[in-house]
Amino acid sequence: MTTVAELEAASRLRTAQFLITHRPWLDLYGVRVRPVAAFGSTNDKTVFDPALLHRVVPEELLHEIFARMTPYDLGKAACVCRKWRYTIRNPVFWRNACLKAWQLSGVVDNYKLLHSKYEGSWRKMWLLRPRVRTDGLYVSRNTYIRAGVAEWTVTNPVHLVCYFRYIRFLPSGRFLYKNSSQKVKEAAKYMNVRASKADCVYRGQYTISDDKVEAAVLYSGRRPTVLRIRLRLRGTVAGAYNRMDLVSLVTSGVNENDANSHEDDIFGVVERWQDDESHNPDVPAISHNRGMTPFIFIPFDEVETSVLNLPVDKMDYFVPG
């Protein structure tokens, strides 16, 4: 009898534990948490930090960790807690990010623009000043319908063809361009400085003025052709700059002397050309109006999981937003 009573008591105890779930966060209702002083604060008053992580990791070490994070990772870390948000607002982090992003402008010009347009705030400059992102790929997914070969069972077959334009910007003012039917996770393996023309990856130069980006890439061969691209930067949220609208796409002929002597700086040759201008009579200037889908930005750590890897039978059309 004693054993049966003990089993019944244990069963009731397990049921009670299942029904009465312990919710420790309910104990925080009505409790005011004192704010934590920001890093470098002039407040000498000692503030007790109840978080174990903050008691174990000193502020100097936390500062060093944040200094090695990318600006977008800093934005994610700022959502963790109040102390991290105050610490990440340190202008040192954003100054380093801005000087690296606009290194072609020079340190002096960046400081002048900081005080004249952004009220001396490096963080505000990072959020509001247009820039191209270098931590991933800009991808344009395009589709078109192609007529197929008539078969016995199908009278008028059609095929939905999908191809991509890939652009990877480099901080040095150069970029990599690839036009391929490969999915994002496959094309990302070739979009690096070691890629060659055998991988269908071409190198070009670009300039940025406000939200306008102009770029040029040379297709060398028996009839050298230059591809001129005009883009407009925008973002879904402030500071993201994860979209680029394709304003114009023009191919023009280049004479062999310019192609051979200015292969590394073809943008300087065609920068002031008109849209209908060509320097090779065998290659007329053509302004393309197809395949003009906006570019979306995909970070390198998301190329494997991006929805752009889906085949056309699962995603026939993609809206960039």
Secondary structure, DSSP 8 states (H G I E B T S, - for coil): -HHHHHHHHHHHHHHHHHHS---GGGGGTT--------TT----S------HHHHHS-HHHHHHHHHTS-HHHHHHHTTT-HHHHHHHT-HHHHHHHHHHHTGGG-HHHHHHHHHHHSTT-HHHHHHHS-----SEEEEEEEEEEEE----SS-SS-EEEEEEEEEEEE-TTSEEEEEEESS-HHHHTTT-STT--GGGTEEEEEEEEETTEEEEEEEE-SSS-EEEEEEEEEE-SSTTT--EEEEEEEEEEE--HHHHHHSGGGHHHHHTT--TT--S-TTS--EE--SS---EEEEEGGGTTT-GGGS-TTT-S-----
